[in-house]
């Protein structure tokens, strides 16, 4: 998600006839994610974000006219550590690698809280929700590409519902970690994926 639930890269806006400093933009986004995890959405302010990012308050005000603008940018910014979908040669191993990587991105309690706070903000803002959905769709496209490749190799039934499989796989990570705050170890990941694949096997 944004750094916490993210999706796609976006072009660097132009400010006063010159490109905006991407380093400041990233520092502001990172600071916002940290503060969401620490103070939650109600405690977020552009002044706090500026202090945490080590930039001037005016720099934040010039870039973001409101906290909603800032949250839209967070939701639209790719997570650091993101990488292309794996291609190991077998569907099961691809999915285990993919799920393991997504778990690692949410391993810290602060990362999970930041993601949960961004989801809460999306529930109250159509713009934040739209940016979040774009990020979610980007992850779905990645998972669908892995599943389609497995189906082409004959590892899934031709008639299996790939969208449903994506929902089940994403649920393994996000329901368990974000909503239950329950641990998800290697054995649990492999067991869940094996159960899902058995239901879609040829």
URPE-V640127 format. One record per pair of residues at least 4 apart in sequence whose C-alpha atoms are under 6 Angstrom apart, sorted by sequence separation. I is the first residue (numbers start at 1). GAP is how many residues later the second one is. D is the distance in whole Angstrom. If there is no record, write none. Layout:
I | GAP | D
I | GAP | D
This chain:
1 | 4 | 0
2 | 4 | 4
14 | 4 | 5
35 | 4 | 6
36 | 4 | 4
39 | 4 | 5
49 | 4 | 6
50 | 4 | 6
58 | 4 | 6
60 | 4 | 6
61 | 4 | 6
96 | 4 | 6
103 | 4 | 6
133 | 4 | 6
140 | 4 | 6
144 | 4 | 6
151 | 4 | 5
167 | 4 | 6
171 | 4 | 5
173 | 4 | 6
174 | 4 | 5
175 | 4 | 5
176 | 4 | 5
177 | 4 | 5
184 | 4 | 6
187 | 4 | 6
197 | 4 | 6
1 | 5 | 4
14 | 5 | 4
15 | 5 | 6
36 | 5 | 6
50 | 5 | 5
64 | 5 | 5
106 | 5 | 5
150 | 5 | 5
151 | 5 | 5
177 | 5 | 6
14 | 6 | 6
50 | 6 | 6
64 | 6 | 6
88 | 6 | 6
106 | 6 | 5
122 | 6 | 5
176 | 6 | 6
50 | 7 | 5
87 | 7 | 6
122 | 7 | 4
86 | 8 | 5
47 | 10 | 6
32 | 17 | 6
31 | 18 | 6
31 | 21 | 6
31 | 22 | 5
28 | 25 | 5
27 | 26 | 5
160 | 40 | 6
157 | 43 | 6
156 | 44 | 6
157 | 44 | 6
29 | 45 | 6
156 | 45 | 5
157 | 45 | 4
156 | 46 | 5
76 | 55 | 6
72 | 56 | 5
75 | 56 | 6
75 | 57 | 5
72 | 59 | 6
91 | 59 | 5
112 | 66 | 6
6 | 69 | 6
7 | 69 | 6
6 | 70 | 6
8 | 70 | 6
6 | 71 | 6
7 | 71 | 5
2 | 72 | 5
6 | 72 | 5
2 | 73 | 4
6 | 73 | 6
37 | 73 | 5
2 | 74 | 5
3 | 74 | 6
2 | 75 | 5
3 | 75 | 6
2 | 76 | 6
3 | 76 | 4
37 | 76 | 5
2 | 77 | 6
37 | 77 | 4
36 | 78 | 5
33 | 81 | 6
4 | 111 | 5
7 | 128 | 3
6 | 129 | 4
7 | 131 | 5
